[in-house]
Amino acid sequence: MAKAIELFEKAGELGNPEGYFNLGIIYRNGDGVDVDPKKTRAYFEKSACMELISARFALGLLEWKEGNIQRAIRHLSIAAKAGHKNALDLLKEAFKVEYVTKDEFEEALRAYHKSDTERSSENRTAAKTENIWGKNQTPS
């Protein structure tokens, strides 16, 4: 596990947010290390600052678990607006128990749908295909 930690740290330092996120998971779960909530949070925060939406969602869950509902809602809203389905689902539940206003939920829902549309647009799919196979080429 020491080598994995070293490599994930290096990946994060080189700009890969998944490296830091994976370290957060390791310290959250105690995979080969002692469970360390401070390191968990620090690594999730680093990866969230690098715009990893899964990290923003994870921070929302941490805040919720710690009873910091408004901070949790902020993280979950950011994640939902960027297209994270589970974050949107939690915001919906928060709306049902009045932690989130109707306007806040509708704003997140609109942004989620916009993000979803952008991710699944024909132009984006075509661009991915072009990047993978070259212009006007398909796999053999």
N, CA, C and O atoms as CSV, one atom per row, in Angstrom:
chain,resi,resn,atom,element,x,y,z
A,1,MET,N,N,0.822,-1.197,0.000
A,1,MET,CA,C,0.000,0.000,0.000
A,1,MET,C,C,0.868,1.264,0.000
A,1,MET,O,O,0.455,2.301,-0.518
A,2,ALA,N,N,2.055,1.175,0.575
A,2,ALA,CA,C,2.935,2.346,0.633
A,2,ALA,C,C,3.271,2.850,-0.768
A,2,ALA,O,O,3.323,4.057,-1.004
A,3,LYS,N,N,3.499,1.916,-1.697
A,3,LYS,CA,C,3.825,2.307,-3.071
A,3,LYS,C,C,2.623,2.981,-3.734
A,3,LYS,O,O,2.783,3.967,-4.454
A,4,ALA,N,N,1.426,2.456,-3.494
A,4,ALA,CA,C,0.214,3.055,-4.060
A,4,ALA,C,C,0.043,4.479,-3.536
A,4,ALA,O,O,-0.274,5.391,-4.300
A,5,ILE,N,N,0.249,4.665,-2.253
A,5,ILE,CA,C,0.127,6.000,-1.659
A,5,ILE,C,C,1.134,6.949,-2.295
A,5,ILE,O,O,0.805,8.086,-2.636
A,6,GLU,N,N,2.354,6.471,-2.450
A,6,GLU,CA,C,3.401,7.287,-3.074
A,6,GLU,C,C,3.002,7.688,-4.498
A,6,GLU,O,O,3.155,8.846,-4.888
A,7,LEU,N,N,2.493,6.730,-5.266
A,7,LEU,CA,C,2.130,7.007,-6.657
A,7,LEU,C,C,0.899,7.910,-6.764
A,7,LEU,O,O,0.845,8.778,-7.635
A,8,PHE,N,N,-0.076,7.715,-5.895
A,8,PHE,CA,C,-1.243,8.598,-5.906
A,8,PHE,C,C,-0.843,10.026,-5.532
A,8,PHE,O,O,-1.340,10.989,-6.115
A,9,GLU,N,N,0.060,10.154,-4.555
A,9,GLU,CA,C,0.551,11.481,-4.166
A,9,GLU,C,C,1.247,12.147,-5.352
A,9,GLU,O,O,1.022,13.324,-5.635
A,10,LYS,N,N,2.080,11.394,-6.029
A,10,LYS,CA,C,2.802,11.923,-7.191
A,10,LYS,C,C,1.819,12.331,-8.287
A,10,LYS,O,O,1.981,13.380,-8.910
A,11,ALA,N,N,0.800,11.503,-8.521
A,11,ALA,CA,C,-0.211,11.827,-9.534
A,11,ALA,C,C,-0.902,13.142,-9.189
A,11,ALA,O,O,-1.107,13.986,-10.061
A,12,GLY,N,N,-1.259,13.317,-7.927
A,12,GLY,CA,C,-1.885,14.563,-7.499
A,12,GLY,C,C,-0.968,15.755,-7.706
A,12,GLY,O,O,-1.398,16.801,-8.192
A,13,GLU,N,N,0.286,15.598,-7.340
A,13,GLU,CA,C,1.260,16.679,-7.511
A,13,GLU,C,C,1.429,17.055,-8.974
A,13,GLU,O,O,1.711,18.208,-9.300
A,14,LEU,N,N,1.255,16.074,-9.854
A,14,LEU,CA,C,1.387,16.320,-11.289
A,14,LEU,C,C,0.096,16.835,-11.918
A,14,LEU,O,O,0.020,17.013,-13.134
A,15,GLY,N,N,-0.919,17.074,-11.087
A,15,GLY,CA,C,-2.144,17.672,-11.590
A,15,GLY,C,C,-3.305,16.734,-11.817
A,15,GLY,O,O,-4.317,17.131,-12.394
A,16,ASN,N,N,-3.179,15.494,-11.375
A,16,ASN,CA,C,-4.261,14.533,-11.541
A,16,ASN,C,C,-5.096,14.490,-10.261
A,16,ASN,O,O,-4.643,13.958,-9.248
A,17,PRO,N,N,-6.309,15.044,-10.296
A,17,PRO,CA,C,-7.115,15.089,-9.076
A,17,PRO,C,C,-7.531,13.714,-8.563
A,17,PRO,O,O,-7.787,13.553,-7.370
A,18,GLU,N,N,-7.599,12.721,-9.453
A,18,GLU,CA,C,-7.967,11.381,-9.010
A,18,GLU,C,C,-6.930,10.791,-8.062
A,18,GLU,O,O,-7.262,9.969,-7.209
A,19,GLY,N,N,-5.668,11.211,-8.210
A,19,GLY,CA,C,-4.632,10.747,-7.288
A,19,GLY,C,C,-4.952,11.167,-5.863
A,19,GLY,O,O,-4.928,10.347,-4.944
A,20,TYR,N,N,-5.251,12.453,-5.684
A,20,TYR,CA,C,-5.613,12.941,-4.350
A,20,TYR,C,C,-6.922,12.317,-3.867
A,20,TYR,O,O,-7.056,11.971,-2.694
A,21,PHE,N,N,-7.880,12.178,-4.773
A,21,PHE,CA,C,-9.161,11.587,-4.391
A,21,PHE,C,C,-8.972,10.160,-3.885
A,21,PHE,O,O,-9.554,9.772,-2.872
A,22,ASN,N,N,-8.158,9.384,-4.593
A,22,ASN,CA,C,-7.893,8.007,-4.167
A,22,ASN,C,C,-7.217,7.961,-2.798
A,22,ASN,O,O,-7.484,7.064,-1.999
A,23,LEU,N,N,-6.350,8.920,-2.532
A,23,LEU,CA,C,-5.732,8.991,-1.201
A,23,LEU,C,C,-6.790,9.276,-0.138
A,23,LEU,O,O,-6.750,8.710,0.954
A,24,GLY,N,N,-7.727,10.147,-0.462
A,24,GLY,CA,C,-8.817,10.415,0.472
A,24,GLY,C,C,-9.608,9.160,0.790
A,24,GLY,O,O,-9.980,8.926,1.939
A,25,ILE,N,N,-9.860,8.364,-0.221
A,25,ILE,CA,C,-10.596,7.111,-0.025
A,25,ILE,C,C,-9.785,6.139,0.832
A,25,ILE,O,O,-10.325,5.489,1.727
A,26,ILE,N,N,-8.488,6.046,0.551
A,26,ILE,CA,C,-7.619,5.155,1.332
A,26,ILE,C,C,-7.673,5.522,2.815
A,26,ILE,O,O,-7.829,4.651,3.671
A,27,TYR,N,N,-7.542,6.815,3.112
A,27,TYR,CA,C,-7.547,7.245,4.515
A,27,TYR,C,C,-8.946,7.207,5.127
A,27,TYR,O,O,-9.079,7.048,6.340
A,28,ARG,N,N,-9.979,7.347,4.317
A,28,ARG,CA,C,-11.346,7.223,4.842
A,28,ARG,C,C,-11.641,5.783,5.244
A,28,ARG,O,O,-12.236,5.524,6.290
A,29,ASN,N,N,-11.210,4.842,4.386
A,29,ASN,CA,C,-11.517,3.423,4.611
A,29,ASN,C,C,-10.490,2.702,5.470
A,29,ASN,O,O,-10.761,1.610,5.968
A,30,GLY,N,N,-9.311,3.300,5.651
A,30,GLY,CA,C,-8.261,2.622,6.399
A,30,GLY,C,C,-7.669,1.461,5.623
A,30,GLY,O,O,-7.357,0.418,6.197
A,31,ASP,N,N,-7.513,1.640,4.317
A,31,ASP,CA,C,-6.948,0.592,3.461
A,31,ASP,C,C,-5.429,0.543,3.616
A,31,ASP,O,O,-4.706,1.260,2.925
A,32,GLY,N,N,-4.956,-0.298,4.517
A,32,GLY,CA,C,-3.521,-0.437,4.743
A,32,GLY,C,C,-2.921,0.676,5.585
A,32,GLY,O,O,-1.711,0.702,5.810
A,33,VAL,N,N,-3.748,1.583,6.047
A,33,VAL,CA,C,-3.326,2.699,6.903
A,33,VAL,C,C,-4.381,2.879,7.986
A,33,VAL,O,O,-5.473,2.318,7.902
A,34,ASP,N,N,-4.046,3.661,8.997
A,34,ASP,CA,C,-5.059,3.995,10.003
A,34,ASP,C,C,-6.083,4.940,9.382
A,34,ASP,O,O,-5.729,5.801,8.576
A,35,VAL,N,N,-7.336,4.783,9.751
A,35,VAL,CA,C,-8.365,5.733,9.327
A,35,VAL,C,C,-7.953,7.109,9.833
A,35,VAL,O,O,-7.605,7.274,11.002
A,36,ASP,N,N,-7.997,8.099,8.939
A,36,ASP,CA,C,-7.560,9.442,9.307
A,36,ASP,C,C,-8.507,10.470,8.692
A,36,ASP,O,O,-8.330,10.867,7.541
A,37,PRO,N,N,-9.511,10.902,9.455
A,37,PRO,CA,C,-10.491,11.856,8.923
A,37,PRO,C,C,-9.876,13.173,8.435
A,37,PRO,O,O,-10.363,13.759,7.468
A,38,LYS,N,N,-8.814,13.640,9.093
A,38,LYS,CA,C,-8.184,14.896,8.671
A,38,LYS,C,C,-7.525,14.746,7.304
A,38,LYS,O,O,-7.655,15.621,6.448
A,39,LYS,N,N,-6.817,13.635,7.099
A,39,LYS,CA,C,-6.199,13.399,5.796
A,39,LYS,C,C,-7.268,13.147,4.740
A,39,LYS,O,O,-7.140,13.592,3.599
A,40,THR,N,N,-8.318,12.436,5.121
A,40,THR,CA,C,-9.420,12.194,4.191
A,40,THR,C,C,-9.938,13.524,3.663
A,40,THR,O,O,-10.018,13.737,2.453
A,41,ARG,N,N,-10.287,14.407,4.578
A,41,ARG,CA,C,-10.826,15.719,4.192
A,41,ARG,C,C,-9.816,16.504,3.358
A,41,ARG,O,O,-10.176,17.091,2.338
A,42,ALA,N,N,-8.565,16.517,3.785
A,42,ALA,CA,C,-7.545,17.296,3.075
A,42,ALA,C,C,-7.397,16.822,1.631
A,42,ALA,O,O,-7.313,17.639,0.714
A,43,TYR,N,N,-7.365,15.514,1.428
A,43,TYR,CA,C,-7.212,15.003,0.063
A,43,TYR,C,C,-8.474,15.219,-0.766
A,43,TYR,O,O,-8.378,15.514,-1.957
A,44,PHE,N,N,-9.637,15.081,-0.172
A,44,PHE,CA,C,-10.873,15.375,-0.903
A,44,PHE,C,C,-10.922,16.860,-1.275
A,44,PHE,O,O,-11.350,17.211,-2.375
A,45,GLU,N,N,-10.486,17.727,-0.365
A,45,GLU,CA,C,-10.480,19.162,-0.658
A,45,GLU,C,C,-9.510,19.494,-1.784
A,45,GLU,O,O,-9.826,20.302,-2.657
A,46,LYS,N,N,-8.328,18.873,-1.769
A,46,LYS,CA,C,-7.364,19.113,-2.846
A,46,LYS,C,C,-7.946,18.712,-4.193
A,46,LYS,O,O,-7.826,19.450,-5.171
A,47,SER,N,N,-8.579,17.541,-4.244
A,47,SER,CA,C,-9.118,17.086,-5.527
A,47,SER,C,C,-10.347,17.900,-5.929
A,47,SER,O,O,-10.578,18.107,-7.121
A,48,ALA,N,N,-11.135,18.361,-4.969
A,48,ALA,CA,C,-12.286,19.215,-5.294
A,48,ALA,C,C,-11.809,20.554,-5.856
A,48,ALA,O,O,-12.418,21.091,-6.782
A,49,CYS,N,N,-10.727,21.091,-5.304
A,49,CYS,CA,C,-10.165,22.341,-5.822
A,49,CYS,C,C,-9.636,22.178,-7.244
A,49,CYS,O,O,-9.502,23.150,-7.987
A,50,MET,N,N,-9.343,20.945,-7.605
A,50,MET,CA,C,-8.899,20.641,-8.964
A,50,MET,C,C,-10.097,20.257,-9.842
A,50,MET,O,O,-9.936,19.707,-10.932
A,51,GLU,N,N,-11.298,20.560,-9.341
A,51,GLU,CA,C,-12.564,20.407,-10.058
A,51,GLU,C,C,-12.998,18.963,-10.284
A,51,GLU,O,O,-13.681,18.671,-11.266
A,52,LEU,N,N,-12.616,18.070,-9.404
A,52,LEU,CA,C,-13.113,16.698,-9.486
A,52,LEU,C,C,-14.465,16.648,-8.777
A,52,LEU,O,O,-14.546,16.803,-7.559
A,53,ILE,N,N,-15.507,16.433,-9.543
A,53,ILE,CA,C,-16.870,16.504,-9.022
A,53,ILE,C,C,-17.139,15.412,-7.991
A,53,ILE,O,O,-17.862,15.648,-7.024
A,54,SER,N,N,-16.577,14.236,-8.178
A,54,SER,CA,C,-16.761,13.166,-7.191
A,54,SER,C,C,-16.211,13.572,-5.828
A,54,SER,O,O,-16.752,13.179,-4.794
A,55,ALA,N,N,-15.149,14.349,-5.827
A,55,ALA,CA,C,-14.578,14.827,-4.566
A,55,ALA,C,C,-15.510,15.838,-3.908
A,55,ALA,O,O,-15.659,15.851,-2.686
A,56,ARG,N,N,-16.131,16.678,-4.718
A,56,ARG,CA,C,-17.089,17.648,-4.176
A,56,ARG,C,C,-18.260,16.905,-3.529
A,56,ARG,O,O,-18.732,17.283,-2.457
A,57,PHE,N,N,-18.720,15.841,-4.198
A,57,PHE,CA,C,-19.797,15.009,-3.646
A,57,PHE,C,C,-19.349,14.370,-2.328
A,57,PHE,O,O,-20.096,14.364,-1.350
A,58,ALA,N,N,-18.127,13.832,-2.310
A,58,ALA,CA,C,-17.602,13.191,-1.099
A,58,ALA,C,C,-17.513,14.193,0.056
A,58,ALA,O,O,-17.809,13.850,1.201
A,59,LEU,N,N,-17.107,15.424,-0.243
A,59,LEU,CA,C,-17.068,16.453,0.803
A,59,LEU,C,C,-18.471,16.749,1.328
A,59,LEU,O,O,-18.662,16.971,2.523
A,60,GLY,N,N,-19.443,16.750,0.430
A,60,GLY,CA,C,-20.822,16.943,0.858
A,60,GLY,C,C,-21.262,15.861,1.822
A,60,GLY,O,O,-21.921,16.137,2.824
A,61,LEU,N,N,-20.893,14.629,1.513
A,61,LEU,CA,C,-21.242,13.519,2.407
A,61,LEU,C,C,-20.548,13.647,3.760
A,61,LEU,O,O,-21.157,13.405,4.802
A,62,LEU,N,N,-19.269,14.030,3.737
A,62,LEU,CA,C,-18.540,14.220,5.002
A,62,LEU,C,C,-19.203,15.296,5.857
A,62,LEU,O,O,-19.422,15.110,7.054
A,63,GLU,N,N,-19.514,16.413,5.228
A,63,GLU,CA,C,-20.141,17.514,5.972
A,63,GLU,C,C,-21.493,17.085,6.533
A,63,GLU,O,O,-21.830,17.408,7.672
A,64,TRP,N,N,-22.258,16.364,5.737
A,64,TRP,CA,C,-23.575,15.902,6.189
A,64,TRP,C,C,-23.430,15.005,7.414
A,64,TRP,O,O,-24.139,15.155,8.409
A,65,LYS,N,N,-22.485,14.067,7.309
A,65,LYS,CA,C,-22.257,13.123,8.408
A,65,LYS,C,C,-21.846,13.847,9.689
A,65,LYS,O,O,-22.183,13.412,10.790
A,66,GLU,N,N,-21.119,14.947,9.540
A,66,GLU,CA,C,-20.656,15.722,10.692
A,66,GLU,C,C,-21.705,16.721,11.181
A,66,GLU,O,O,-21.474,17.442,12.152
A,67,GLY,N,N,-22.850,16.763,10.513
A,67,GLY,CA,C,-23.921,17.658,10.940
A,67,GLY,C,C,-23.838,19.072,10.400
A,67,GLY,O,O,-24.604,19.944,10.810
A,68,ASN,N,N,-22.916,19.301,9.485
A,68,ASN,CA,C,-22.766,20.621,8.861
A,68,ASN,C,C,-23.639,20.676,7.605
A,68,ASN,O,O,-23.134,20.669,6.482
A,69,ILE,N,N,-24.935,20.729,7.810
A,69,ILE,CA,C,-25.888,20.559,6.714
A,69,ILE,C,C,-25.739,21.637,5.645
A,69,ILE,O,O,-25.734,21.318,4.456
A,70,GLN,N,N,-25.620,22.888,6.031
A,70,GLN,CA,C,-25.521,23.947,5.020
A,70,GLN,C,C,-24.238,23.830,4.195
A,70,GLN,O,O,-24.253,24.083,2.991
A,71,ARG,N,N,-23.142,23.453,4.829
A,71,ARG,CA,C,-21.899,23.225,4.064
A,71,ARG,C,C,-22.062,22.022,3.149
A,71,ARG,O,O,-21.585,22.027,2.014
A,72,ALA,N,N,-22.734,20.997,3.642
A,72,ALA,CA,C,-22.997,19.815,2.813
A,72,ALA,C,C,-23.817,20.200,1.599
A,72,ALA,O,O,-23.520,19.773,0.483
A,73,ILE,N,N,-24.846,21.002,1.809
A,73,ILE,CA,C,-25.719,21.433,0.718
A,73,ILE,C,C,-24.921,22.202,-0.330
A,73,ILE,O,O,-25.138,22.013,-1.527
A,74,ARG,N,N,-24.008,23.059,0.098
A,74,ARG,CA,C,-23.180,23.812,-0.867
A,74,ARG,C,C,-22.351,22.869,-1.725
A,74,ARG,O,O,-22.306,23.025,-2.945
A,75,HIS,N,N,-21.696,21.895,-1.107
A,75,HIS,CA,C,-20.892,20.940,-1.880
A,75,HIS,C,C,-21.771,20.109,-2.808
A,75,HIS,O,O,-21.437,19.910,-3.976
A,76,LEU,N,N,-22.885,19.631,-2.288
A,76,LEU,CA,C,-23.783,18.809,-3.103
A,76,LEU,C,C,-24.369,19.609,-4.255
A,76,LEU,O,O,-24.547,19.074,-5.349
A,77,SER,N,N,-24.669,20.874,-4.029
A,77,SER,CA,C,-25.200,21.722,-5.099
A,77,SER,C,C,-24.182,21.898,-6.217
A,77,SER,O,O,-24.526,21.817,-7.396
A,78,ILE,N,N,-22.943,22.136,-5.849
A,78,ILE,CA,C,-21.888,22.279,-6.858
A,78,ILE,C,C,-21.768,20.994,-7.666
A,78,ILE,O,O,-21.689,21.032,-8.894
A,79,ALA,N,N,-21.757,19.865,-6.981
A,79,ALA,CA,C,-21.633,18.577,-7.671
A,79,ALA,C,C,-22.839,18.314,-8.566
A,79,ALA,O,O,-22.681,17.876,-9.706
A,80,ALA,N,N,-24.036,18.577,-8.063
A,80,ALA,CA,C,-25.247,18.339,-8.854
A,80,ALA,C,C,-25.264,19.224,-10.094
A,80,ALA,O,O,-25.600,18.760,-11.184
A,81,LYS,N,N,-24.906,20.482,-9.937
A,81,LYS,CA,C,-24.905,21.414,-11.070
A,81,LYS,C,C,-23.893,21.005,-12.132
A,81,LYS,O,O,-24.039,21.349,-13.305
A,82,ALA,N,N,-22.877,20.277,-11.719
A,82,ALA,CA,C,-21.868,19.795,-12.663
A,82,ALA,C,C,-22.227,18.432,-13.244
A,82,ALA,O,O,-21.469,17.875,-14.039
A,83,GLY,N,N,-23.385,17.890,-12.848
A,83,GLY,CA,C,-23.848,16.650,-13.456
A,83,GLY,C,C,-23.729,15.406,-12.609
A,83,GLY,O,O,-23.837,14.300,-13.139
A,84,HIS,N,N,-23.511,15.541,-11.317
A,84,HIS,CA,C,-23.389,14.362,-10.448
A,84,HIS,C,C,-24.782,13.932,-9.991
A,84,HIS,O,O,-25.415,14.614,-9.186
A,85,LYS,N,N,-25.252,12.802,-10.508
A,85,LYS,CA,C,-26.618,12.323,-10.263
A,85,LYS,C,C,-26.885,12.051,-8.786
A,85,LYS,O,O,-27.934,12.440,-8.273
A,86,ASN,N,N,-25.972,11.404,-8.101
A,86,ASN,CA,C,-26.188,11.105,-6.681
A,86,ASN,C,C,-26.301,12.377,-5.845
A,86,ASN,O,O,-27.062,12.424,-4.879
A,87,ALA,N,N,-25.546,13.403,-6.218
A,87,ALA,CA,C,-25.655,14.679,-5.505
A,87,ALA,C,C,-27.038,15.281,-5.719
A,87,ALA,O,O,-27.648,15.801,-4.784
A,88,LEU,N,N,-27.529,15.208,-6.950
A,88,LEU,CA,C,-28.875,15.712,-7.232
A,88,LEU,C,C,-29.919,14.942,-6.431
A,88,LEU,O,O,-30.849,15.534,-5.884
A,89,ASP,N,N,-29.764,13.633,-6.363
A,89,ASP,CA,C,-30.707,12.811,-5.595
A,89,ASP,C,C,-30.714,13.195,-4.113
A,89,ASP,O,O,-31.775,13.239,-3.490
A,90,LEU,N,N,-29.539,13.471,-3.548
A,90,LEU,CA,C,-29.480,13.885,-2.143
A,90,LEU,C,C,-30.088,15.272,-1.938
A,90,LEU,O,O,-30.726,15.532,-0.919
A,91,LEU,N,N,-29.886,16.156,-2.912
A,91,LEU,CA,C,-30.521,17.469,-2.816
A,91,LEU,C,C,-32.039,17.339,-2.855
A,91,LEU,O,O,-32.752,18.074,-2.171
A,92,LYS,N,N,-32.522,16.410,-3.649
A,92,LYS,CA,C,-33.967,16.169,-3.707
A,92,LYS,C,C,-34.483,15.734,-2.336
A,92,LYS,O,O,-35.519,16.210,-1.873
A,93,GLU,N,N,-33.751,14.830,-1.697
A,93,GLU,CA,C,-34.140,14.386,-0.354
A,93,GLU,C,C,-34.054,15.548,0.644
A,93,GLU,O,O,-34.904,15.684,1.524
A,94,ALA,N,N,-33.026,16.376,0.498
A,94,ALA,CA,C,-32.882,17.537,1.381
A,94,ALA,C,C,-34.035,18.522,1.170
A,94,ALA,O,O,-34.501,19.154,2.118
A,95,PHE,N,N,-34.484,18.644,-0.069
A,95,PHE,CA,C,-35.638,19.502,-0.362
A,95,PHE,C,C,-36.893,18.968,0.329
A,95,PHE,O,O,-37.688,19.738,0.869
A,96,LYS,N,N,-37.063,17.662,0.308
A,96,LYS,CA,C,-38.250,17.050,0.917
A,96,LYS,C,C,-38.345,17.338,2.418
A,96,LYS,O,O,-39.442,17.448,2.965
A,97,VAL,N,N,-37.194,17.459,3.075
A,97,VAL,CA,C,-37.203,17.744,4.517
A,97,VAL,C,C,-36.882,19.221,4.804
A,97,VAL,O,O,-36.580,19.602,5.935
A,98,GLU,N,N,-36.958,20.027,3.755
A,98,GLU,CA,C,-36.848,21.487,3.845
A,98,GLU,C,C,-35.475,22.008,4.256
A,98,GLU,O,O,-35.368,23.080,4.851
A,99,TYR,N,N,-34.425,21.250,3.938
A,99,TYR,CA,C,-33.072,21.779,4.103
A,99,TYR,C,C,-32.689,22.632,2.899
A,99,TYR,O,O,-31.790,23.469,2.977
A,100,VAL,N,N,-33.377,22.410,1.795
A,100,VAL,CA,C,-33.129,23.117,0.546
A,100,VAL,C,C,-34.450,23.740,0.116
A,100,VAL,O,O,-35.501,23.104,0.195
A,101,THR,N,N,-34.392,24.988,-0.341
A,101,THR,CA,C,-35.621,25.629,-0.812
A,101,THR,C,C,-35.986,25.102,-2.199
A,101,THR,O,O,-35.170,24.490,-2.889
A,102,LYS,N,N,-37.216,25.355,-2.576
A,102,LYS,CA,C,-37.677,24.963,-3.911
A,102,LYS,C,C,-36.823,25.642,-4.979
A,102,LYS,O,O,-36.433,25.002,-5.956
A,103,ASP,N,N,-36.532,26.919,-4.808
A,103,ASP,CA,C,-35.710,27.644,-5.778
A,103,ASP,C,C,-34.306,27.057,-5.885
A,103,ASP,O,O,-33.774,26.916,-6.986
A,104,GLU,N,N,-33.711,26.719,-4.755
A,104,GLU,CA,C,-32.364,26.129,-4.760
A,104,GLU,C,C,-32.361,24.789,-5.483
A,104,GLU,O,O,-31.469,24.502,-6.282
A,105,PHE,N,N,-33.374,23.973,-5.190
A,105,PHE,CA,C,-33.433,22.670,-5.842
A,105,PHE,C,C,-33.676,22.820,-7.338
A,105,PHE,O,O,-33.038,22.139,-8.141
A,106,GLU,N,N,-34.589,23.705,-7.718
A,106,GLU,CA,C,-34.871,23.898,-9.143
A,106,GLU,C,C,-33.651,24.425,-9.885
A,106,GLU,O,O,-33.398,24.028,-11.023
A,107,GLU,N,N,-32.892,25.315,-9.252
A,107,GLU,CA,C,-31.662,25.824,-9.864
A,107,GLU,C,C,-30.665,24.686,-10.100
A,107,GLU,O,O,-30.065,24.586,-11.171
A,108,ALA,N,N,-30.499,23.842,-9.099
A,108,ALA,CA,C,-29.592,22.695,-9.238
A,108,ALA,C,C,-30.098,21.733,-10.306
A,108,ALA,O,O,-29.307,21.200,-11.085
A,109,LEU,N,N,-31.393,21.509,-10.347
A,109,LEU,CA,C,-31.978,20.598,-11.328
A,109,LEU,C,C,-31.776,21.122,-12.748
A,109,LEU,O,O,-31.402,20.361,-13.640
A,110,ARG,N,N,-32.020,22.417,-12.964
A,110,ARG,CA,C,-31.809,23.002,-14.300
A,110,ARG,C,C,-30.345,22.875,-14.719
A,110,ARG,O,O,-30.049,22.484,-15.848
A,111,ALA,N,N,-29.439,23.205,-13.811
A,111,ALA,CA,C,-28.009,23.120,-14.132
A,111,ALA,C,C,-27.595,21.679,-14.389
A,111,ALA,O,O,-26.785,21.410,-15.275
A,112,TYR,N,N,-28.150,20.752,-13.615
A,112,TYR,CA,C,-27.853,19.332,-13.826
A,112,TYR,C,C,-28.269,18.916,-15.232
A,112,TYR,O,O,-27.494,18.280,-15.945
A,113,HIS,N,N,-29.485,19.271,-15.632
A,113,HIS,CA,C,-29.970,18.892,-16.966
A,113,HIS,C,C,-29.147,19.552,-18.068
A,113,HIS,O,O,-28.874,18.934,-19.098
A,114,LYS,N,N,-28.755,20.798,-17.853
A,114,LYS,CA,C,-27.907,21.473,-18.836
A,114,LYS,C,C,-26.568,20.753,-18.954
A,114,LYS,O,O,-26.077,20.519,-20.059
A,115,SER,N,N,-25.988,20.409,-17.828
A,115,SER,CA,C,-24.717,19.687,-17.820
A,115,SER,C,C,-24.854,18.335,-18.505
A,115,SER,O,O,-23.985,17.925,-19.275
A,116,ASP,N,N,-25.957,17.648,-18.217
A,116,ASP,CA,C,-26.210,16.341,-18.822
A,116,ASP,C,C,-26.339,16.467,-20.330
A,116,ASP,O,O,-25.810,15.638,-21.072
A,117,THR,N,N,-27.040,17.499,-20.788
A,117,THR,CA,C,-27.204,17.733,-22.225
A,117,THR,C,C,-25.859,18.013,-22.875
A,117,THR,O,O,-25.563,17.489,-23.949
A,118,GLU,N,N,-25.047,18.833,-22.232
A,118,GLU,CA,C,-23.728,19.154,-22.775
A,118,GLU,C,C,-22.837,17.923,-22.848
A,118,GLU,O,O,-22.088,17.753,-23.810
A,119,ARG,N,N,-22.915,17.066,-21.841
A,119,ARG,CA,C,-22.086,15.856,-21.827
A,119,ARG,C,C,-22.510,14.860,-22.887
A,119,ARG,O,O,-21.686,14.087,-23.377
A,120,SER,N,N,-23.783,14.867,-23.248
A,120,SER,CA,C,-24.264,13.835,-24.165
A,120,SER,C,C,-24.603,14.377,-25.547
A,120,SER,O,O,-25.256,13.689,-26.331
A,121,SER,N,N,-24.175,15.586,-25.860
A,121,SER,CA,C,-24.523,16.174,-27.148
A,121,SER,C,C,-23.837,15.434,-28.294
A,121,SER,O,O,-22.793,14.805,-28.124
A,122,GLU,N,N,-24.460,15.534,-29.463
A,122,GLU,CA,C,-23.893,14.888,-30.653
A,122,GLU,C,C,-22.522,15.457,-30.980
A,122,GLU,O,O,-21.616,14.711,-31.349
A,123,ASN,N,N,-22.358,16.774,-30.849
A,123,ASN,CA,C,-21.064,17.387,-31.153
A,123,ASN,C,C,-19.970,16.866,-30.235
A,123,ASN,O,O,-18.846,16.628,-30.679
A,124,ARG,N,N,-20.286,16.689,-28.976
A,124,ARG,CA,C,-19.297,16.172,-28.029
A,124,ARG,C,C,-18.937,14.736,-28.385
A,124,ARG,O,O,-17.764,14.362,-28.363
A,125,THR,N,N,-19.943,13.931,-28.713
A,125,THR,CA,C,-19.695,12.549,-29.112
A,125,THR,C,C,-18.834,12.511,-30.364
A,125,THR,O,O,-17.897,11.719,-30.458
A,126,ALA,N,N,-19.155,13.369,-31.324
A,126,ALA,CA,C,-18.375,13.421,-32.560
A,126,ALA,C,C,-16.941,13.850,-32.279
A,126,ALA,O,O,-16.003,13.316,-32.869
A,127,ALA,N,N,-16.771,14.810,-31.382
A,127,ALA,CA,C,-15.423,15.272,-31.041
A,127,ALA,C,C,-14.619,14.166,-30.386
A,127,ALA,O,O,-13.434,14.001,-30.676
A,128,LYS,N,N,-15.252,13.407,-29.505
A,128,LYS,CA,C,-14.554,12.288,-28.869
A,128,LYS,C,C,-14.132,11.269,-29.918
A,128,LYS,O,O,-13.003,10.778,-29.898
A,129,THR,N,N,-15.039,10.955,-30.830
A,129,THR,CA,C,-14.735,9.981,-31.877
A,129,THR,C,C,-13.588,10.476,-32.738
A,129,THR,O,O,-12.690,9.710,-33.087
A,130,GLU,N,N,-13.617,11.755,-33.079
A,130,GLU,CA,C,-12.557,12.327,-33.898
A,130,GLU,C,C,-11.223,12.279,-33.167
A,130,GLU,O,O,-10.194,11.975,-33.771
A,131,ASN,N,N,-11.234,12.574,-31.883
A,131,ASN,CA,C,-9.992,12.541,-31.110
A,131,ASN,C,C,-9.429,11.132,-31.005
A,131,ASN,O,O,-8.213,10.944,-30.993
A,132,ILE,N,N,-10.309,10.147,-30.928
A,132,ILE,CA,C,-9.852,8.773,-30.767
A,132,ILE,C,C,-9.382,8.181,-32.087
A,132,ILE,O,O,-8.310,7.581,-32.167
A,133,TRP,N,N,-10.196,8.357,-33.119
A,133,TRP,CA,C,-9.940,7.644,-34.367
A,133,TRP,C,C,-9.384,8.524,-35.479
A,133,TRP,O,O,-9.002,7.998,-36.525
A,134,GLY,N,N,-9.323,9.804,-35.302
A,134,GLY,CA,C,-8.917,10.693,-36.376
A,134,GLY,C,C,-10.146,11.090,-37.173
A,134,GLY,O,O,-11.162,10.394,-37.160
A,135,LYS,N,N,-10.048,12.195,-37.854
A,135,LYS,CA,C,-11.199,12.726,-38.585
A,135,LYS,C,C,-11.709,11.724,-39.614
A,135,LYS,O,O,-10.945,11.133,-40.377
A,136,ASN,N,N,-13.031,11.556,-39.605
A,136,ASN,CA,C,-13.727,10.695,-40.569
A,136,ASN,C,C,-13.235,9.254,-40.577
A,136,ASN,O,O,-13.304,8.583,-41.606
A,137,GLN,N,N,-12.748,8.780,-39.459
A,137,GLN,CA,C,-12.327,7.390,-39.375
A,137,GLN,C,C,-13.104,6.700,-38.273
A,137,GLN,O,O,-13.519,7.329,-37.300
A,138,THR,N,N,-13.293,5.428,-38.431
A,138,THR,CA,C,-13.956,4.627,-37.414
A,138,THR,C,C,-13.080,3.425,-37.119
A,138,THR,O,O,-12.177,3.105,-37.893
A,139,PRO,N,N,-13.335,2.768,-36.021
A,139,PRO,CA,C,-12.520,1.592,-35.704
A,139,PRO,C,C,-12.735,0.489,-36.726
A,139,PRO,O,O,-13.823,0.343,-37.283
A,140,SER,N,N,-11.705,-0.270,-36.960
A,140,SER,CA,C,-11.813,-1.387,-37.914
A,140,SER,C,C,-12.335,-2.613,-37.230
A,140,SER,O,O,-12.494,-3.654,-37.867
